[in-house]
Amino acid sequence: MNPATALATVLVDELVRCGLTDVVLAPGSRSAPLALALHAESRVRLHVRVDERSASYLALGLAKRSERPVALICSSGTATANFHPAVIEASESGVPLLVLTADRPPELRGTGANQTIDQIKLYGTATRWFAEVGVPEDRPGQVAYWRSLACRAYQRAAGAGNPGPVHLNLAFREPLIPDGDTGWCEPLDTGAGGPWVRARVAPPPIALHIPPTRRGVLVVGDGAANVRRYVAAAGMAGWPVLSEPNGGGRYGDHAISAYHYLLGTPEFADAHRPDVVVTLGRPGLSRPLLSWLRRAGEHIVVSPDLDRWPDPTRSATQVAQAVEIPVASGDDSWLHAWRQADLAARAAMDEVLDLSGTSEPRLARDLVDALPNGALLFCGSSMPIRDLDQAMRPRRGIRLMANRGASGIDGLVSTAMGAALAHNGPSYALLGDLSFLHDQNGLILGPREPRPDLCFVVVNNDGGGIFSLLPQSAVRDPFERVFGTPHGVDLGYVAAATGTPYTLVGDVGELPKALRGEGPRVVEVRTDREENVLVHARLRDAAQDAVRAYLAG
């Protein structure tokens, strides 16, 4: 057996023993040993994509939803560089990826050899761990090295408290395909059922105990862990829960869904300063919330990994791996005030939305209401997630996800595909037109590839709608070209290019029917950017007027 085949065979086998179930492969020549070993491995689900960037985000989505390491493989050269954005997102959002890049052997590096670049620590500080595996050789001891390396890589990616991407760079000399010889200097198969090295998880950390108080608030942002436990504890303590949609805590009687407008009303924000705020995950959607956090007297950030705690406002007074929220005695006036203000704002907002026609925030609200229990909703990073944050009513029974680690608009079609493939139930994605076009290659599926049950709902306002709500909109002359960026693309033709079923929704009332179907499909909803600005202004004014009226009454 040639060394390249031996290394690939052992590495794949050991990763499967560790628990690997999904692998994403972008085709290439130098990675042939890994590709052939994976194709012969019946214990993993193989996904092949022709575009490395789409492949990397597909792996990101699979790992994000399954919360298990997913392997990502490509050939050498610029193929490896196309993984970099997804590796960054995985690092920032704590998603376990095993990045296996094939490489030329050392004697070809720096010589101008074809498809040869410097791949050593290519992704810099975005990886949790890097290893240059070395050129495989036919000598005793290699199997133990390869298997222990695979175990270390898998466990480091899974990372207790700090999951993320791991990069193994594999230099292969030719021949790259099996030569028919099965001999090797030592047994390749250990004969054991489990991994070569068993990693033990540390015991749970001791929780920080907070003094009992009714005047507390739980804030839930992206990437929060143990959300249900903390939401239940906040409910017992009589605390309001301010959860971003992707935080997973916007449900139940304590959920304050209009917090963006409550805290954007100075009279309410000033009158409702808590004794303590406990933050899970990383909040980052609402500027009023972030401004309010800066003024919190006691701000406790819960972070399982004390090396990387989220504190974008620099307002944390304590950081703990776990927190104990005690039941507090006393009246319910604190929670009652939050809930009544929230109900007043919500009623005013719903009235505006009901009269707004097919507006973007109404689409976000109505889409969530229309989804069946057990559904997954993957959301775009620009306006869609903000529209959900401001318009989504509390509800149970759905899983909402977004790429908020680095908050890019790249790779979202592929990430949604991966998340849907890992989800046991119907899946949906709410994306803007630019995000959809940015990753339209994500719609390309080979005839033998697993196909998810995934409906893309694409909001098409012919450009970058979020900029119309930012200060850049005041620069009228260059705005449309350098910020608005109209594209004029007919999304129906984009869908047709890959044979993806397509529906154009003319009225938001048609949405529930349009969502029906199986497999990948596209539903387009066209909106107007200028009208969208006006709807958001009416929402803000109506909500804040309602809050002020409640305070005055």
ZIUR-V483257 format. One record per residue. N is the residue number from 1. SS is DSSP state (h for helix, s for strand, l for the rest). PSI is psi in whole degrees, 0 to 359 (999 if undefined). Layout:
N;SS;PSI
N;SS;PSI
//
This chain:
1;l;135
2;l;154
3;h;323
4;h;316
5;h;320
6;h;313
7;h;313
8;h;318
9;h;313
10;h;317
11;h;313
12;h;315
13;h;316
14;h;322
15;h;323
16;h;318
17;h;327
18;h;339
19;l;5
20;l;131
21;l;339
22;s;139
23;s;136
24;s;129
25;s;130
26;s;128
27;l;152
28;l;169
29;l;311
30;l;335
31;l;10
32;h;319
33;h;318
34;h;318
35;h;315
36;h;323
37;h;322
38;h;321
39;h;331
40;l;354
41;l;109
42;l;349
43;l;356
44;l;156
45;s;118
46;s;133
47;s;126
48;s;131
49;s;141
50;l;345
51;l;120
52;h;322
53;h;316
54;h;320
55;h;317
56;h;321
57;h;331
58;h;315
59;h;321
60;h;313
61;h;319
62;h;314
63;h;325
64;h;316
65;h;320
66;h;340
67;l;33
68;l;151
69;l;138
70;s;135
71;s;144
72;s;124
73;s;139
74;s;175
75;l;188
76;l;172
77;l;213
78;h;344
79;h;319
80;h;325
81;h;331
82;l;346
83;l;342
84;h;314
85;h;318
86;h;325
87;h;319
88;h;313
89;h;317
90;h;321
91;h;313
92;h;331
93;h;4
94;l;45
95;l;129
96;l;111
97;s;140
98;s;102
99;s;114
100;s;106
101;s;126
102;s;151
103;s;162
104;l;154
105;l;162
106;h;326
107;h;346
108;h;350
109;l;140
110;l;16
111;l;357
112;l;11
113;l;148
114;l;139
115;l;42
116;l;117
117;l;175
118;l;107
119;l;3
120;l;122
121;l;43
122;l;325
123;l;9
124;h;226
125;h;3
126;h;348
127;l;150
128;l;333
129;s;145
130;s;144
131;s;130
132;s;108
133;l;327
134;l;154
135;l;127
136;l;145
137;l;151
138;l;80
139;l;154
140;l;146
141;l;344
142;h;321
143;h;316
144;h;320
145;h;312
146;h;318
147;h;318
148;h;325
149;h;317
150;h;318
151;h;317
152;h;317
153;h;315
154;h;312
155;h;326
156;h;324
157;h;316
158;h;325
159;l;99
160;l;109
161;l;344
162;l;61
163;l;162
164;l;187
165;s;143
166;s;140
167;s;120
168;s;123
169;s;119
170;s;111
171;s;123
172;l;130
173;l;152
174;l;151
175;l;150
176;l;353
177;l;158
178;l;142
179;l;7
180;l;345
181;l;129
182;l;4
183;l;149
184;l;158
185;l;348
186;l;160
187;l;134
188;l;329
189;l;127
190;l;340
191;l;353
192;l;156
193;l;332
194;l;184
195;l;157
196;l;318
197;l;130
198;l;121
199;l;133
200;l;136
201;l;138
202;l;155
203;l;157
204;l;146
205;l;157
206;l;129
207;l;147
208;s;125
209;s;128
210;l;138
211;l;142
212;l;133
213;l;143
214;l;336
215;l;58
216;s;163
217;s;136
218;s;125
219;s;130
220;s;119
221;l;193
222;s;141
223;l;16
224;l;145
225;l;153
226;l;41
227;h;314
228;h;321
229;h;317
230;h;323
231;h;319
232;h;318
233;h;319
234;h;322
235;h;319
236;h;330
237;h;352
238;l;32
239;l;142
240;s;151
241;s;120
242;s;98
243;s;130
244;l;153
245;h;317
246;h;356
247;h;334
248;l;13
249;l;13
250;l;75
251;l;160
252;l;176
253;l;342
254;l;357
255;s;126
256;l;98
257;l;340
258;l;27
259;h;330
260;h;318
261;h;327
262;h;311
263;h;345
264;l;357
265;l;107
266;h;322
267;h;322
268;h;313
269;h;319
270;h;325
271;h;353
272;l;55
273;l;124
274;l;166
275;l;323
276;s;142
277;s;130
278;s;125
279;s;128
280;s;138
281;l;201
282;s;105
283;l;145
284;l;10
285;l;328
286;l;117
287;h;320
288;h;322
289;h;315
290;h;320
291;h;321
292;h;321
293;h;326
294;h;338
295;l;4
296;l;134
297;l;313
298;l;117
299;s;109
300;s;122
301;s;125
302;s;119
303;l;115
304;l;332
305;l;112
306;l;356
307;l;341
308;l;79
309;l;141
310;l;124
311;l;65
312;l;338
313;l;357
314;l;38
315;l;0
316;l;133
317;l;335
318;s;148
319;s;130
320;s;150
321;l;334
322;l;153
323;s;142
324;s;115
325;l;109
326;l;156
327;l;132
328;l;138
329;l;165
330;l;183
331;l;171
332;l;22
333;h;327
334;h;305
335;h;322
336;h;319
337;h;317
338;h;316
339;h;319
340;h;320
341;h;321
342;h;317
343;h;320
344;h;315
345;h;318
346;h;318
347;h;318
348;h;320
349;h;315
350;h;326
351;h;317
352;h;315
353;h;320
354;h;334
355;l;5
356;l;3
357;l;215
358;l;71
359;l;162
360;h;314
361;h;327
362;h;320
363;h;316
364;h;313
365;h;311
366;h;329
367;h;312
368;h;319
369;h;330
370;h;347
371;l;144
372;l;158
373;l;143
374;l;2
375;s;154
376;s;134
377;s;115
378;s;133
379;s;141
380;l;159
381;l;350
382;l;252
383;h;323
384;h;315
385;h;327
386;h;322
387;h;321
388;h;317
389;h;322
390;h;336
391;h;343
392;l;129
393;l;155
394;l;140
395;l;156
396;l;172
397;l;3
398;s;157
399;s;123
400;s;130
401;s;157
402;s;156
403;l;83
404;l;10
405;l;303
406;l;356
407;l;33
408;l;164
409;l;3
410;l;148
411;l;16
412;h;326
413;h;314
414;h;321
415;h;317
416;h;320
417;h;313
418;h;315
419;h;320
420;h;323
421;h;335
422;h;354
423;l;137
424;l;78
425;l;179
426;l;147
427;s;151
428;s;156
429;s;133
430;s;109
431;s;154
432;s;165
433;h;320
434;h;320
435;h;318
436;h;314
437;h;327
438;h;330
439;l;39
440;h;339
441;h;341
442;h;344
443;h;349
444;l;114
445;l;126
446;l;161
447;l;340
448;l;8
449;l;145
450;l;137
451;l;121
452;l;160
453;l;93
454;s;124
455;s;119
456;s;120
457;s;111
458;s;119
459;s;114
460;s;101
461;l;20
462;l;51
463;l;197
464;l;90
465;h;330
466;h;330
467;h;336
468;h;344
469;h;4
470;l;166
471;h;337
472;h;336
473;h;341
474;h;342
475;l;82
476;h;319
477;h;305
478;h;357
479;h;309
480;h;323
481;h;315
482;h;347
483;h;310
484;h;322
485;l;62
486;l;144
487;l;332
488;l;18
489;l;135
490;l;108
491;h;338
492;h;322
493;h;325
494;h;314
495;h;319
496;h;330
497;h;332
498;l;9
499;l;26
500;l;125
501;s;142
502;s;139
503;s;135
504;s;123
505;s;121
506;l;334
507;l;141
508;h;337
509;h;341
510;h;354
511;h;310
512;h;319
513;h;321
514;h;333
515;l;341
516;l;150
517;l;186
518;l;153
519;l;184
520;l;134
521;s;159
522;s;130
523;s;120
524;s;135
525;s;117
526;s;134
527;l;174
528;l;129
529;h;318
530;h;319
531;h;326
532;h;321
533;h;317
534;h;321
535;h;317
536;h;323
537;h;318
538;h;323
539;h;311
540;h;312
541;h;316
542;h;316
543;h;315
544;h;324
545;h;320
546;h;322
547;h;317
548;h;321
549;h;321
550;h;315
551;h;323
552;h;334
553;l;999
//
